[in-house]
Amino acid sequence: MRAAAEQPGFRSLLTKDFNPQSASASGTLATVSHDVAVEGGAGQGGSSPLTPIQQRSQEVVSSVGGDIRVFGPGIISAEFGNIIGDSLLIVTPAAVVLILVFVVFSYRDPIDLLLGILALAMALIWTFGFMGIAGIPFSQLLIAIPPLLLAVGIDFGIHAINRYREERVQGRGIDESMRITTDQLLVVFFIVTGTTVFGFGSNVISDLPPTRQFGIVAAVGITFTFLVFGVFLPAAKVSADRLRERYGLPEFGVSPLGEEGSIVGRSLSVGVLFARKAPYALLAVALLVTVVGGVYATDIRSSFSNEDFLPPEDNPDYIEALPEPFAPSDYSVTETTNYLEDNFASGESDTVTVYIEGPLRQDSALEQLQRASRDPPDSFVGSRTAQTQSILTVIESYAEQSPEFRRLVERNDPDDDGIPEDNLEQVYDALLSSPAGDQARNYITAEYSRTRIVYSVESSATQEEITEDARE
């Protein structure tokens, strides 16, 4: 072990307490590689083919004793899925209870209550159906979608039913009352829906797939909510009231929710009273709150990592005390992650991508790319060896496989260093049209104006430090 300790990267496999004199350490890392095709997204609600393999590995090592921990993307993916399920089991019942309280108080009629709940269920089912058709997996960010749609749907439903009741108490008929209601509210609903859809839809330009999917699902869900509560609910309400009149069924709570003299009506007048009695004081308070909020808003973090979505190592007592089926699952990822960070210099290799823009058809382009690959930033590598992946890697790999492509490279390599300098566009065209084309497209754009280098090394350097050094 003393001799091996002199080799680069060996110490990174041992805990920080490694003693080269006694050749001892309290822990070590062992890496197992799987030749399995893994689709992107595993770990954020997606499925991973590594999950059953690594879960089986957990069962095997737990039977042999000792402190052996299995850690990998399959385990992380499984625990992300458990987190989503646990969160939904806690959030959804709480939301349903609160929603029932609000809708019972707002509708005060069993038929209207049934129609409102049916409309809410339809909006959710349509949205989840769209996710299934579009192939969008349910991730942690999408946990916010059901409460969002329920909140908007309840608002639309209460407005529609109570605006209809305001016309009915004036003595107007069913059809006339609903016509007046829809003529007014559909314009408002459309404006609210349009601005909300554009707001959430702006997330589709995000480079983060979960954020982009959240924007798409939210925008589509709000649109479905508008259609359900703007078209279906009024039509269902008219049909229900016609049947009620035909069969003489009684009505309950037909008065509008915010009519003058009611509890809601009196509470709504409080703001008007303050605005009339002390308008300047009210404006001053609003301005003060805005300024204070703006100051604290500058401290909001704008970055996150997968660890931010993991559960705490120890759940609060009130969460642990929940009975089945609400009790949380047993999680190990956070504890293992903390153990790796605390006891090893680097739990896993950092991968940093540096993007380069420029005339890649220029004769010296690949020579410069080679120098950047062989001389990575010091803040990234330090005293260790970095491995790089770039379009050069693809060229060298395919040249070993294809004699024809190798001869093309050799004809355009006057200095015989393995890097072509002449007719680079011809080399790129041949590479992109070859079986290695898909791999090459990961590193170079079709117009040959942008490429990237992927550095893989154990390092604590930040993306900003690496990018700055790469520029220099």
C-alpha positions as CSV (number, residue, x, y, z in Angstrom):
1,M,0.0,0.0,0.0
2,R,2.9,2.4,0.7
3,A,4.1,2.0,-2.9
4,A,0.6,2.3,-4.3
5,A,0.2,5.5,-2.3
6,E,2.7,7.2,-4.6
7,Q,0.4,6.7,-7.6
8,P,-1.8,9.6,-8.7
9,G,-5.4,9.2,-7.6
10,F,-4.8,6.3,-5.2
11,R,-5.2,8.5,-2.0
12,S,-8.5,9.8,-3.3
13,L,-9.9,6.3,-2.9
14,L,-9.1,6.3,0.8
15,T,-10.5,8.3,3.7
16,K,-8.7,11.5,4.8
17,D,-7.2,9.7,7.8
18,F,-5.0,7.6,5.5
19,N,-1.6,7.1,7.1
20,P,1.2,6.2,4.6
21,Q,3.6,5.2,7.4
22,S,1.3,2.6,8.8
23,A,-0.4,2.0,5.5
24,S,-3.8,2.2,7.1
25,A,-7.2,4.0,6.5
26,S,-10.6,3.7,8.1
27,G,-12.4,3.4,4.7
28,T,-12.1,3.0,1.0
29,L,-14.1,3.4,-2.2
30,A,-14.7,0.6,-4.7
31,T,-16.1,1.4,-8.1
32,V,-18.3,-0.9,-10.1
33,S,-19.0,0.0,-13.8
34,H,-22.2,-1.2,-15.6
35,D,-22.4,-1.4,-19.4
36,V,-26.1,-0.3,-19.4
37,A,-27.8,2.3,-21.5
38,V,-29.0,5.0,-19.2
39,E,-31.5,7.6,-20.4
40,G,-31.1,11.2,-19.2
41,G,-33.2,12.2,-16.3
42,A,-32.8,9.3,-14.0
43,G,-32.8,10.7,-10.5
44,Q,-35.3,13.5,-11.0
45,G,-38.4,11.3,-11.1
46,G,-37.2,9.3,-14.1
47,S,-36.4,5.6,-14.0
48,S,-33.0,4.1,-14.1
49,P,-32.0,0.6,-15.3
50,L,-29.3,0.7,-12.6
51,T,-31.9,0.8,-9.8
52,P,-32.7,-3.0,-9.6
53,I,-29.0,-3.8,-10.0
54,Q,-27.9,-1.5,-7.2
55,Q,-30.8,-2.4,-4.9
56,R,-29.9,-6.0,-5.3
57,S,-26.3,-5.1,-4.5
58,Q,-27.6,-3.4,-1.3
59,E,-29.3,-6.6,-0.3
60,V,-26.2,-8.7,-0.9
61,V,-23.7,-6.5,1.1
62,S,-26.2,-6.1,4.0
63,S,-26.0,-9.9,4.4
64,V,-22.3,-10.1,4.9
65,G,-21.9,-7.7,7.8
66,G,-19.6,-4.7,8.2
67,D,-20.1,-1.1,7.2
68,I,-20.5,-1.4,3.4
69,R,-22.6,1.1,1.6
70,V,-23.9,0.9,-2.0
71,F,-24.2,4.3,-3.7
72,G,-24.9,5.3,-7.3
73,P,-27.4,6.8,-9.7
74,G,-29.8,3.8,-9.4
75,I,-30.1,4.3,-5.6
76,I,-30.5,8.0,-6.0
77,S,-33.2,7.6,-8.7
78,A,-35.2,5.2,-6.4
79,E,-35.0,7.5,-3.4
80,F,-36.1,10.5,-5.6
81,G,-39.1,8.5,-6.5
82,N,-39.8,7.7,-2.9
83,I,-39.5,11.3,-2.0
84,I,-42.1,12.2,-4.6
85,G,-44.5,9.6,-3.3
86,D,-44.0,10.6,0.3
87,S,-44.5,14.2,-0.5
88,L,-47.7,13.6,-2.4
89,L,-49.1,11.4,0.4
90,I,-48.6,14.2,2.9
91,V,-49.4,17.2,0.7
92,T,-52.4,15.9,-1.2
93,P,-54.6,14.9,1.8
94,A,-53.8,18.2,3.5
95,A,-54.7,20.1,0.3
96,V,-57.9,18.0,-0.1
97,V,-59.1,18.8,3.5
98,L,-58.5,22.5,3.1
99,I,-60.2,22.5,-0.3
100,L,-63.3,20.7,1.1
101,V,-63.5,23.3,3.8
102,F,-63.3,26.2,1.3
103,V,-65.7,24.7,-1.2
104,V,-68.3,23.7,1.3
105,F,-68.3,27.2,2.8
106,S,-68.3,28.8,-0.7
107,Y,-70.9,26.7,-2.5
108,R,-73.2,25.7,0.4
109,D,-75.2,23.5,-1.9
110,P,-74.6,19.7,-2.4
111,I,-75.2,19.8,-6.2
112,D,-72.9,22.9,-6.7
113,L,-70.3,21.3,-4.4
114,L,-70.4,18.1,-6.5
115,L,-70.1,20.1,-9.8
116,G,-67.1,22.0,-8.3
117,I,-65.3,18.9,-7.2
118,L,-66.0,17.2,-10.5
119,A,-64.5,20.1,-12.4
120,L,-61.4,20.1,-10.2
121,A,-60.9,16.4,-10.8
122,M,-61.3,16.8,-14.6
123,A,-58.7,19.6,-14.7
124,L,-56.2,17.3,-12.8
125,I,-57.0,14.2,-15.0
126,W,-56.6,16.2,-18.2
127,T,-53.3,17.5,-17.1
128,F,-51.9,14.2,-16.0
129,G,-53.3,12.7,-19.2
130,F,-51.3,15.2,-21.2
131,M,-48.1,14.3,-19.2
132,G,-48.7,10.7,-20.1
133,I,-49.2,11.5,-23.8
134,A,-46.2,13.9,-23.9
135,G,-44.0,11.4,-22.0
136,I,-43.1,13.8,-19.2
137,P,-42.1,12.0,-16.0
138,F,-43.4,13.2,-12.6
139,S,-40.6,15.0,-10.9
140,Q,-40.2,16.8,-7.6
141,L,-40.9,20.2,-9.2
142,L,-44.2,18.9,-10.6
143,I,-45.5,18.2,-7.0
144,A,-46.5,21.9,-7.1
145,I,-48.8,21.4,-10.1
146,P,-51.8,19.8,-8.4
147,P,-52.1,22.5,-5.6
148,L,-51.6,25.2,-8.3
149,L,-54.4,23.9,-10.5
150,L,-56.7,23.3,-7.5
151,A,-56.1,26.8,-6.3
152,V,-56.9,28.4,-9.7
153,G,-59.8,26.0,-10.2
154,I,-61.4,26.8,-6.9
155,D,-61.1,30.5,-7.6
156,F,-62.7,30.2,-11.1
157,G,-65.5,28.0,-9.7
158,I,-66.4,30.3,-6.8
159,H,-66.4,33.3,-9.1
160,A,-68.6,31.6,-11.7
161,I,-71.2,30.1,-9.3
162,N,-71.5,33.2,-7.1
163,R,-71.7,35.6,-10.1
164,Y,-74.5,33.4,-11.4
165,R,-76.3,33.5,-8.1
166,E,-76.1,37.3,-8.1
167,E,-78.2,37.4,-11.2
168,R,-80.6,34.7,-10.0
169,V,-81.4,36.6,-6.8
170,Q,-82.4,39.5,-9.1
171,G,-85.2,37.3,-10.5
172,R,-83.6,36.5,-13.8
173,G,-84.0,33.1,-15.4
174,I,-81.4,30.3,-15.6
175,D,-80.2,30.9,-19.2
176,E,-80.2,34.7,-18.9
177,S,-78.3,34.6,-15.6
178,M,-75.6,32.3,-17.0
179,R,-75.3,34.3,-20.2
180,I,-74.6,37.5,-18.3
181,T,-72.2,35.6,-16.0
182,T,-70.2,34.0,-18.8
183,D,-70.1,37.2,-20.9
184,Q,-68.4,39.0,-18.0
185,L,-66.3,36.3,-16.4
186,L,-64.9,34.5,-19.6
187,V,-63.1,37.7,-20.5
188,V,-61.6,37.9,-17.0
189,F,-60.8,34.2,-17.0
190,F,-59.1,34.5,-20.4
191,I,-56.9,37.4,-19.3
192,V,-55.9,35.6,-16.1
193,T,-55.2,32.3,-18.0
194,G,-53.3,34.1,-20.8
195,T,-51.0,36.0,-18.4
196,T,-50.5,32.9,-16.2
197,V,-49.7,30.7,-19.3
198,F,-47.2,33.1,-20.6
199,G,-45.6,33.4,-17.2
200,F,-45.2,29.7,-16.6
201,G,-44.5,29.1,-20.3
202,S,-41.4,31.3,-20.2
203,N,-39.7,28.4,-18.4
204,V,-39.6,26.4,-21.7
205,I,-36.4,28.2,-22.7
206,S,-34.7,26.9,-19.6
207,D,-31.7,24.6,-20.1
208,L,-32.8,22.6,-17.1
209,P,-35.2,19.8,-18.2
210,P,-37.2,19.7,-14.9
211,T,-37.8,23.5,-15.0
212,R,-38.7,23.3,-18.7
213,Q,-41.2,20.4,-18.1
214,F,-42.7,22.3,-15.1
215,G,-43.3,25.3,-17.3
216,I,-45.0,23.2,-20.0
217,V,-47.2,21.2,-17.6
218,A,-48.2,24.3,-15.7
219,A,-49.1,26.2,-18.8
220,V,-51.1,23.3,-20.2
221,G,-52.8,22.6,-16.9
222,I,-53.9,26.2,-16.5
223,T,-55.4,26.1,-20.0
224,F,-57.3,23.0,-19.2
225,T,-58.6,24.6,-16.0
226,F,-59.8,27.6,-18.0
227,L,-61.7,25.3,-20.4
228,V,-63.2,23.2,-17.6
229,F,-64.4,26.0,-15.4
230,G,-65.1,28.5,-18.2
231,V,-67.1,26.1,-20.4
232,F,-68.0,22.8,-18.7
233,L,-68.9,24.1,-15.3
234,P,-71.4,26.8,-16.6
235,A,-73.0,24.3,-18.9
236,A,-73.2,21.7,-16.1
237,K,-74.7,24.3,-13.7
238,V,-77.4,25.3,-16.2
239,S,-78.3,21.6,-16.8
240,A,-78.4,20.9,-13.1
241,D,-80.7,23.9,-12.3
242,R,-83.0,22.9,-15.1
243,L,-83.3,19.4,-13.7
244,R,-83.8,20.9,-10.2
245,E,-86.7,23.0,-11.5
246,R,-88.2,20.1,-13.4
247,Y,-88.2,17.7,-10.4
248,G,-88.8,20.3,-7.7
249,L,-85.5,19.7,-5.9
250,P,-84.7,22.1,-3.1
251,E,-81.9,24.7,-3.3
252,F,-79.4,25.5,-0.5
253,G,-77.3,28.6,-0.1
254,V,-78.6,30.4,-3.2
255,S,-77.4,33.8,-1.9
256,P,-74.1,35.1,-3.3
257,L,-71.1,34.6,-1.1
258,G,-70.1,38.3,-0.8
259,E,-73.5,39.9,-0.7
260,E,-73.9,43.0,1.5
261,G,-74.4,42.2,5.1
262,S,-72.8,38.7,4.9
263,I,-69.7,37.8,6.8
264,V,-67.6,37.9,3.7
265,G,-69.2,41.1,2.6
266,R,-68.4,42.8,5.9
267,S,-64.8,41.6,5.9
268,L,-64.2,42.9,2.4
269,S,-65.3,46.4,3.5
270,V,-62.4,46.6,6.0
271,G,-59.9,47.5,3.3
272,V,-62.2,50.1,1.9
273,L,-62.5,51.6,5.4
274,F,-58.7,51.9,5.8
275,A,-58.3,53.4,2.4
276,R,-60.9,56.1,3.1
277,K,-59.8,56.9,6.7
278,A,-56.0,56.8,6.2
279,P,-55.0,56.5,2.5
280,Y,-51.5,58.1,3.0
281,A,-50.7,55.8,5.9
282,L,-51.8,52.8,3.9
283,L,-49.6,53.8,1.0
284,A,-46.7,54.4,3.3
285,V,-47.1,50.9,4.8
286,A,-47.3,49.3,1.4
287,L,-44.2,51.2,0.2
288,L,-42.3,50.2,3.4
289,V,-43.1,46.5,3.0
290,T,-42.1,46.7,-0.7
291,V,-38.7,48.2,0.1
292,V,-38.0,45.7,2.9
293,G,-39.0,42.8,0.7
294,G,-36.8,44.2,-2.1
295,V,-33.8,44.3,0.2
296,Y,-34.2,40.7,1.4
297,A,-34.9,39.6,-2.2
298,T,-31.3,40.4,-3.1
299,D,-30.1,37.6,-0.8
300,I,-32.0,34.9,-2.7
301,R,-29.8,32.1,-4.0
302,S,-29.9,31.5,-7.7
303,S,-28.3,28.1,-7.8
304,F,-29.1,24.6,-6.5
305,S,-27.9,21.1,-6.8
306,N,-29.5,17.6,-6.6
307,E,-28.6,17.5,-2.9
308,D,-31.2,20.3,-2.3
309,F,-33.9,17.9,-3.3
310,L,-32.8,15.1,-1.0
311,P,-34.6,14.6,2.3
312,P,-32.8,15.6,5.5
313,E,-30.6,13.0,7.1
314,D,-33.0,13.0,10.1
315,N,-36.7,13.8,9.5
316,P,-38.5,16.0,12.1
317,D,-40.2,14.1,14.9
318,Y,-43.7,15.1,13.6
319,I,-42.9,13.5,10.3
320,E,-41.6,10.3,11.8
321,A,-44.7,10.1,14.0
322,L,-47.1,9.9,11.0
323,P,-48.9,6.6,10.7
324,E,-49.1,4.4,7.6
325,P,-49.5,5.1,4.8
326,F,-48.2,8.6,5.5
327,A,-45.0,7.5,7.3
328,P,-41.9,8.4,5.3
329,S,-39.6,5.8,3.7
330,D,-36.2,5.0,5.0
331,Y,-33.5,7.1,3.1
332,S,-29.8,6.5,3.0
333,V,-28.6,8.7,0.1
334,T,-28.3,11.9,2.3
335,E,-26.4,10.0,5.0
336,T,-24.1,8.4,2.4
337,T,-23.5,11.7,0.6
338,N,-22.5,13.4,3.9
339,Y,-20.2,10.5,4.8
340,L,-18.4,10.8,1.4
341,E,-18.0,14.6,1.7
342,D,-16.8,14.4,5.3
343,N,-14.4,11.5,4.9
344,F,-13.1,11.6,1.4
345,A,-11.2,14.2,-0.5
346,S,-13.6,13.8,-3.4
347,G,-16.6,11.5,-3.4
348,E,-16.7,11.3,-7.2
349,S,-15.1,12.9,-10.2
350,D,-16.1,16.4,-11.1
351,T,-17.2,16.9,-14.7
352,V,-16.9,20.5,-16.1
353,T,-17.7,21.5,-19.6
354,V,-16.0,24.5,-21.3
355,Y,-17.7,25.8,-24.4
356,I,-15.6,27.3,-27.2
357,E,-16.9,29.5,-30.0
358,G,-14.8,30.4,-33.1
359,P,-14.0,29.5,-36.7
360,L,-13.5,25.8,-36.3
361,R,-12.7,25.5,-40.1
362,Q,-9.5,27.4,-39.5
363,D,-6.4,25.2,-40.0
364,S,-5.1,25.8,-36.5
365,A,-8.5,25.2,-34.8
366,L,-7.9,21.5,-33.7
367,E,-4.3,22.2,-32.8
368,Q,-5.5,24.9,-30.3
369,L,-8.1,22.5,-29.0
370,Q,-5.5,19.9,-28.5
371,R,-3.4,22.3,-26.4
372,A,-6.4,23.2,-24.3
373,S,-7.0,19.5,-23.7
374,R,-3.4,18.7,-22.8
375,D,-3.0,21.8,-20.6
376,P,-6.2,22.2,-18.6
377,P,-6.7,25.0,-16.0
378,D,-4.4,24.7,-12.9
379,S,-7.3,25.5,-10.6
380,F,-9.1,22.5,-11.9
381,V,-6.4,19.9,-12.1
382,G,-3.8,20.9,-9.5
383,S,-1.3,18.1,-9.1
384,R,-3.6,15.5,-10.5
385,T,-4.2,14.2,-14.0
386,A,-7.3,15.3,-15.9
387,Q,-9.1,13.3,-18.5
388,T,-10.7,15.2,-21.4
389,Q,-13.3,14.4,-24.0
390,S,-13.7,16.5,-27.1
391,I,-14.2,16.3,-30.9
392,L,-10.5,15.2,-31.0
393,T,-11.4,12.2,-28.9
394,V,-14.0,11.2,-31.5
395,I,-11.7,11.8,-34.4
396,E,-8.9,9.6,-32.9
397,S,-11.3,6.9,-31.9
398,Y,-13.0,6.6,-35.2
399,A,-9.7,6.8,-37.1
400,E,-8.7,3.6,-35.3
401,Q,-11.9,1.9,-36.4
402,S,-12.1,3.1,-40.0
403,P,-9.1,2.8,-42.4
404,E,-10.8,5.1,-44.9
405,F,-11.3,7.9,-42.3
406,R,-7.8,7.3,-41.0
407,R,-6.3,7.9,-44.5
408,L,-8.4,11.1,-44.7
409,V,-6.9,12.4,-41.5
410,E,-3.4,11.4,-42.5
411,R,-3.7,13.2,-45.9
412,N,-4.7,16.4,-44.0
413,D,-2.1,16.1,-41.3
414,P,1.1,17.6,-42.7
415,D,3.1,17.4,-39.4
416,D,2.0,13.8,-38.7
417,D,0.9,14.5,-35.1
418,G,-2.4,12.8,-35.6
419,I,-4.3,16.1,-35.6
420,P,-5.6,17.2,-39.1
421,E,-4.8,20.9,-40.0
422,D,-6.0,21.0,-43.6
423,N,-9.5,20.7,-45.1
424,L,-11.1,20.5,-41.7
425,E,-14.6,21.0,-43.1
426,Q,-14.1,17.8,-45.2
427,V,-12.9,16.0,-42.1
428,Y,-15.9,17.2,-40.1
429,D,-18.4,16.2,-42.9
430,A,-16.9,12.7,-43.1
431,L,-17.1,12.3,-39.4
432,L,-20.7,13.5,-39.0
433,S,-21.9,11.3,-41.8
434,S,-20.1,8.2,-40.3
435,P,-21.4,5.8,-37.6
436,A,-19.6,8.1,-35.1
437,G,-21.7,11.0,-36.2
438,D,-24.0,11.0,-33.2
439,Q,-21.1,11.0,-30.8
440,A,-19.4,13.8,-32.7
441,R,-22.6,16.0,-32.5
442,N,-22.2,15.9,-28.8
443,Y,-19.0,18.0,-29.2
444,I,-19.5,20.2,-32.3
445,T,-22.4,22.1,-33.9
446,A,-23.5,21.5,-37.4
447,E,-22.3,24.9,-38.6
448,Y,-18.8,24.2,-37.1
449,S,-18.9,27.3,-35.0
450,R,-19.0,25.9,-31.5
451,T,-17.3,23.0,-29.7
452,R,-16.7,21.9,-26.1
453,I,-14.2,20.2,-23.9
454,V,-15.3,18.0,-21.1
455,Y,-12.8,17.8,-18.2
456,S,-13.2,14.9,-15.7
457,V,-11.0,15.0,-12.6
458,E,-11.3,14.9,-8.8
459,S,-11.2,18.6,-7.8
460,S,-12.8,21.2,-5.6
461,A,-12.5,24.0,-8.2
462,T,-15.7,25.9,-9.1
463,Q,-17.1,26.3,-12.6
464,E,-16.2,30.0,-12.5
465,E,-12.6,29.3,-11.7
466,I,-12.2,26.7,-14.4
467,T,-13.9,28.9,-17.0
468,E,-11.8,31.9,-16.1
469,D,-8.6,29.9,-16.4
470,A,-9.7,28.4,-19.7
471,R,-10.2,31.9,-21.1
472,E,-6.7,32.9,-20.0
